Amino acid sequence: MHAKREVSNHTSFIQLLLRPNQYFMKILVTGGAGYIGSHTCVELLNTGHDVVVLDNLCNSSPTAIKRVEKITGKSLTFVEGDIRDEHTLNSLMKTHQFDAVMHFAGLKAVGESCTMPLKYYDNNISGTITLCRVMAEHNVKRLIFSSSATVYGDPHTLPIEENFPLSTTNPYGHSKLVIEEVLRELYKSDSQWNIALLRYFNPVGAHPSGMIGEDPNDIPNNLLPYISQVAIGKLKQLQVFGSDYPTHDGTGVRDYIHVVDLARGHVKALERLTDDNQDCHVWNLGVGKGYSVLEMIHAFEKASAKTVHYVVTDRRPGDIAACYAHPEKAERELGWKAEYSLDDIMAHAWKWQSENPQGYCSMEL
């Protein structure tokens, strides 16, 4: 394990003096300029790790990287490139002695995946296979994968535990499930791999500083950025997809986790992937409680003192009625649990949106 070497060329002696029991690593973060990736970079840098980001910027901004560095007061290395580009990956692996890879690079819109499935299978599945092949060639076998609660399909009961049956209802979720299967088979074929499959529920909110947050390139696919853009006046009204689900108010119920809590879960998972704990691990990262679409709208209105106009439309293909986690395994094995409340989520989301009405194009550092 590279992280256990005494003082490497990328681990400062001062860091070891300050935190002698902490192993500092060099981490490749694919998709690190994106929403979840950028928040995780903050947590990695604050913990003392060295970070190299690879991102093709198809749904992210290089400004996020600058702001990560401003928040932390630390620098990272940014490389613009695609995980499907084997030459770029090989060059990175030769240049840097990585201890682990955090893999966020992937397309993530459920609705779009239903109309463009080949795009999702190519980017998400093919990209991950290329990444793993190059990692193996360079003997980098510690991987944290950004999976999703969509791999549970339409769950037979709630809350969802890690040992539930797996199925999917849309191509996005299916791409995540196929990748999980690939990674499990990879570990079976070579037990030197150490893999974490982190099944996210619904990441929301923004960094408390208001400097980084979710900034979709076009019309948002996710609920909270859509709500916030309606509140700021950028969009006219929100579409609520379905009001006839078997939930308490007829709208879909989801487990919404603050993106900073989610990012900290990645750091905890990284600490768990030691040489004497090799496996293909699975952990749910969620709050353990669901909120409906209407509850989210009303909570945001309270935080922002704005009215969020909405219209109810038909159900969206691929959506399910309710989905929320049983997060006990992550708390027991990682020492992690979500700490931010729904009020925190909304306050931080509004701070990000109100201070950055045009996202990362709003101001220059």
Beta strands, then each sheet from edge to edge (+ up, - down):
strand 1: 26-30
strand 2: 50-55
strand 3: 77-80
strand 4: 100-103
strand 5: 142-148
strand 6: 194-200
strand 7: 202-204
strand 8: 238-241
strand 9: 253-254
strand 10: 256-258
strand 11: 280-285
strand 12: 291-292
strand 13: 310-313
strand 14: 322-323
sheet 1: 3+ 2+ 1+ 4+ 5+ 6+ 11+
sheet 2: 7+ 10+
sheet 3: 8+ 13+
sheet 4: 12+ 9- 14-
end
